[in-house]
Amino acid sequence: MLTTVCTIFEKHYHYGVGALANSLYNHGFRGVVWVGYRGNLPPWAKSVKDGEGFQEFSVAEDCVIRFVKLATPMHFAFYKPNFMWDLLEKYCPEVEALFYFDPDIVNKCCWNFYENWVSRGITLCGDSWYLVPANHPRRLAWKEFAENNGFPCERQLDYHYNSGFIGVPRNYKSILSLWQKLIEVGEMAGYVDSKDLYNQDLFYSYPYLYGDQTYLNLALMLSQYPLSTLGPEGMDFIPGGTTMSHATVPNVKPWRKKLIISALDGNSPTATDKLYWKHAQAPISLYSPTTYSWKKFDLRVGSAIGRITRRPAM
């Protein structure tokens, strides 16, 4: 199966992009990683070559990153389905499936697992807020919003999925246009500001359409495409995961965390922190040797302190 990967970043999130690309490559991915960005190219992306609408950086002999500059004013979370649609239609019309990863995800498993996985349907991981039954008042409000705007509900779902990762077979790409359309309708109705992902007023106000993730989950309710899903362990939200690790809000991103100080405050390095630094230096070198050595020391000491000062579970 011919597959490709994409992500989106701005500002300091380029550190996450580099570690994501390294972790994919180190687990067998070969091909193109498409990266939409706003601002400047990463400082580690040296000697890029110009392509048709992109700039190409060589990760290794058989793997490249293609950077696509994006001019949208939207918060990038809301722009995910647009970018994925553009890739499938314009930049890589030959691929059979496209995977999106947030830039604060680190991969843990062999790439052939993903290719087998996506052959079974749209691939998703459960969110930390996982069990949301079909009769949950928030889900019923989402359904009412959809039906009031001419979108019939096609299936009942009891689980809630994280929008930081999705794999879409080409045959099911219309899920992306549906996701886009719902965000547009929500904005016209005043239920979303596409420039502001974290508007808390929307979370607590009917119909509780908060962020891109809610609209993705609603799109899944309005379609009948087959799904193949993991639970919250798929992103290390609970123990036992073997697939990927996601540094979600409110956690400090691994590349910004002062691990010793954090451990002294009772927060030992997370699984995502450890995986990030495992994949931060090869094949792409994100840091100077001196900085990387210091951060590995920071991680070791932080882990040792964390075993003593770890806060008890609530």
C-alpha positions in Angstrom: 0.0 0.0 0.0 1.3 3.5 -0.9 0.9 5.7 2.1 2.2 9.1 3.2 2.2 11.2 6.4 1.5 14.8 7.2 1.6 17.2 10.1 1.2 21.0 10.6 3.4 23.3 12.8 4.3 26.9 13.6 6.7 28.5 16.1 8.6 26.1 18.4 6.6 23.0 17.3 9.2 22.3 14.7 11.0 20.4 17.5 8.1 18.1 17.6 8.0 17.7 13.8 11.7 16.6 13.8 11.2 14.0 16.5 8.0 12.7 14.9 9.9 12.3 11.5 12.8 10.6 13.3 10.5 8.2 15.2 8.7 7.3 12.0 11.9 6.7 10.1 13.4 4.7 13.0 10.4 2.4 12.9 10.5 1.7 9.2 8.7 4.5 7.5 10.1 5.3 4.1 8.7 8.0 1.8 7.4 11.6 2.1 6.4 13.4 5.3 4.3 16.5 4.2 4.6 19.4 6.6 2.4 22.5 6.5 3.9 25.4 8.3 3.4 29.1 9.1 6.4 31.4 9.7 9.9 30.1 9.1 11.4 26.8 8.2 13.0 24.9 11.1 16.6 25.8 11.8 17.5 22.1 11.4 16.1 21.9 7.9 19.2 22.8 6.0 19.9 22.5 2.3 16.3 22.4 1.2 15.5 22.1 -2.5 12.6 23.9 -4.2 9.8 21.7 -5.6 6.4 22.5 -7.1 4.7 24.3 -4.3 7.0 22.9 -1.6 10.6 22.8 -0.3 12.2 19.4 0.2 14.5 18.4 3.0 16.3 15.0 3.0 15.9 13.0 6.2 17.8 10.1 4.9 18.5 8.4 1.5 14.9 7.1 1.2 12.9 9.6 3.3 12.2 13.3 2.8 10.2 16.1 4.4 8.3 18.4 2.0 7.4 21.7 3.6 4.3 23.5 2.3 3.9 27.1 3.4 0.3 27.9 4.5 -1.3 31.3 4.4 -4.5 30.5 6.3 -5.6 32.7 9.2 -7.2 29.7 10.9 -5.9 28.0 13.9 -4.0 25.1 12.5 -6.1 22.6 14.5 -9.1 23.6 12.5 -7.1 23.5 9.2 -6.2 19.8 9.5 -9.0 18.5 7.2 -8.3 21.3 4.6 -4.6 20.4 4.5 -5.2 16.7 4.2 -7.7 17.3 1.4 -5.3 19.4 -0.5 -2.6 16.8 -0.2 -4.8 14.0 -1.5 -6.2 16.2 -4.3 -3.1 18.2 -5.4 0.2 17.2 -3.9 0.0 13.4 -3.7 -2.9 12.1 -5.7 -1.2 8.7 -6.2 -1.3 7.7 -2.5 -3.8 5.1 -1.2 -4.0 6.4 2.3 -2.9 9.5 4.3 -2.0 9.7 7.9 -2.1 12.9 10.0 -0.1 13.2 13.3 0.0 16.2 15.6 3.6 17.5 15.9 3.6 16.7 19.6 3.2 12.9 18.9 6.1 10.4 18.9 5.7 7.1 17.1 6.4 3.8 19.0 5.6 1.0 16.5 6.6 -0.4 13.2 5.3 1.3 10.1 3.8 -1.8 8.7 1.3 -1.8 11.6 -0.1 1.5 10.3 -0.4 0.2 6.8 -2.3 -2.9 7.9 -4.4 -0.8 10.2 -5.6 1.7 7.6 -6.5 -1.2 5.3 -9.4 -1.8 7.7 -10.9 1.6 7.7 -10.4 5.1 9.1 -7.9 4.8 11.9 -8.3 6.6 15.2 -7.2 6.6 18.8 -9.5 7.1 21.8 -9.2 10.4 23.7 -8.5 10.7 27.4 -12.2 11.5 27.6 -13.1 8.2 26.0 -16.5 6.9 27.0 -19.1 9.3 25.7 -22.3 7.2 25.2 -24.8 7.8 22.4 -27.2 9.2 25.0 -24.7 11.5 26.6 -26.2 15.0 26.7 -23.3 16.6 24.9 -23.4 14.0 22.1 -27.2 14.5 21.8 -26.6 18.2 21.5 -24.1 17.6 18.7 -26.6 15.4 16.9 -29.3 18.1 17.2 -27.0 20.7 15.8 -26.2 18.4 12.8 -29.8 17.5 12.1 -31.0 21.1 12.4 -28.5 21.9 9.7 -29.5 19.2 7.3 -27.0 16.5 8.3 -28.7 13.2 9.2 -27.1 11.0 11.9 -26.0 7.8 10.3 -24.8 5.8 13.4 -24.6 5.8 17.1 -21.1 6.0 18.8 -20.2 5.5 22.4 -16.5 6.4 22.2 -14.8 9.7 21.7 -11.6 10.0 19.5 -8.6 12.3 19.7 -8.1 14.5 16.6 -4.3 14.5 17.0 -4.1 11.4 14.7 -6.2 10.0 11.9 -5.5 7.7 9.0 -7.8 8.1 6.0 -7.9 5.7 3.0 -8.4 7.5 -0.2 -11.8 5.8 -0.8 -13.0 7.5 2.4 -11.6 10.9 1.8 -15.0 12.6 1.9 -14.9 12.3 5.7 -12.4 15.2 5.4 -14.8 17.4 3.4 -17.6 16.6 5.9 -15.3 17.6 8.8 -14.5 20.9 7.0 -18.1 21.6 6.3 -19.2 21.1 9.9 -16.5 23.5 11.1 -17.8 26.1 8.5 -21.4 25.6 9.5 -20.4 25.9 13.2 -18.6 29.1 12.6 -21.5 30.6 10.6 -23.8 29.7 13.5 -21.4 31.3 16.0 -20.4 28.1 17.7 -16.7 28.2 16.7 -14.1 30.9 16.1 -11.7 29.2 13.7 -8.9 31.5 14.9 -9.3 30.5 18.6 -9.1 26.8 19.5 -9.4 27.2 23.2 -12.6 29.3 23.7 -13.9 27.9 27.0 -17.2 29.6 26.6 -18.0 27.3 23.7 -17.2 24.2 25.8 -19.8 25.1 28.4 -22.5 26.5 26.0 -25.0 24.5 24.0 -24.4 22.7 21.6 -20.9 22.2 23.2 -19.0 22.2 19.9 -15.5 22.8 21.2 -12.5 22.7 19.0 -11.7 20.6 15.9 -12.0 17.4 17.9 -15.7 17.7 18.5 -16.4 18.3 14.9 -14.4 15.3 13.9 -16.4 13.1 16.3 -19.6 14.6 14.9 -18.4 13.8 11.3 -17.9 10.2 12.4 -21.5 10.1 13.6 -22.7 11.4 10.2 -20.9 8.9 8.1 -20.9 5.1 7.6 -17.3 4.5 6.7 -15.7 1.6 8.6 -13.6 2.6 11.6 -10.7 0.8 13.1 -9.9 2.2 16.5 -7.6 1.9 19.5 -8.5 3.0 23.0 -6.7 5.8 25.0 -3.7 3.5 25.4 -3.0 4.2 21.7 -1.7 7.6 22.7 -0.3 6.7 26.1 -3.2 8.4 27.9 -3.5 5.2 30.0 -0.8 2.5 30.5 -0.3 -0.3 28.1 0.1 1.5 24.8 2.5 0.3 22.1 1.6 2.6 19.2 2.3 6.3 19.8 2.7 8.8 22.6 0.9 12.2 22.7 2.0 15.2 24.8 -1.4 16.9 25.0 -2.6 20.0 26.9 -2.0 20.9 29.7 1.3 19.1 29.7 4.4 21.2 28.9 5.8 20.0 25.6 8.9 17.8 26.0 11.2 20.1 24.2 10.3 23.0 26.5 10.2 21.1 29.8 12.9 21.6 32.4 12.9 18.0 33.6 14.9 18.3 36.8 12.9 21.3 38.0 9.6 19.6 37.0 10.6 16.4 38.9 11.4 18.4 42.0 7.9 19.8 41.8 6.6 16.2 41.8 6.1 15.7 38.1 8.6 13.0 36.9 9.3 12.7 33.2 6.5 11.2 31.2 6.6 8.4 28.7 6.3 11.0 25.9 9.2 13.0 27.4 11.4 9.9 27.3 10.4 8.9 23.8 10.9 12.5 22.5 14.5 12.6 23.7 15.1 9.0 22.3 14.2 10.3 18.8 15.5 13.9 19.0 18.8 13.4 17.3 18.8 10.8 14.5 18.6 10.8 11.6 17.7 14.5 11.9 19.9 16.3 14.5 17.6 18.8 16.3 20.2 20.0 18.8 23.9 20.6 19.1 25.8 17.7 20.7 26.4 19.8 23.8 22.7 20.7 24.2 21.6 17.1 23.5 24.1 15.8 26.1 22.7 18.2 28.7 19.1 17.3 28.0 19.9 13.5 28.3 21.5 14.3 31.7 18.4 16.4 32.6 16.2 13.4 31.7 18.3 10.9 33.7 18.4 13.1 36.8 14.7 14.1 36.5 13.8 10.4 36.2 15.8 9.5 39.3 14.3 12.4 41.3 10.8 11.5 40.0 11.0 8.0 41.6 11.3 9.7 45.0 9.1 12.8 44.6 6.3 11.5 42.4 3.0 12.9 43.4 0.4 10.2 44.5 -2.5 9.5 42.1 -5.6 11.4 42.8 
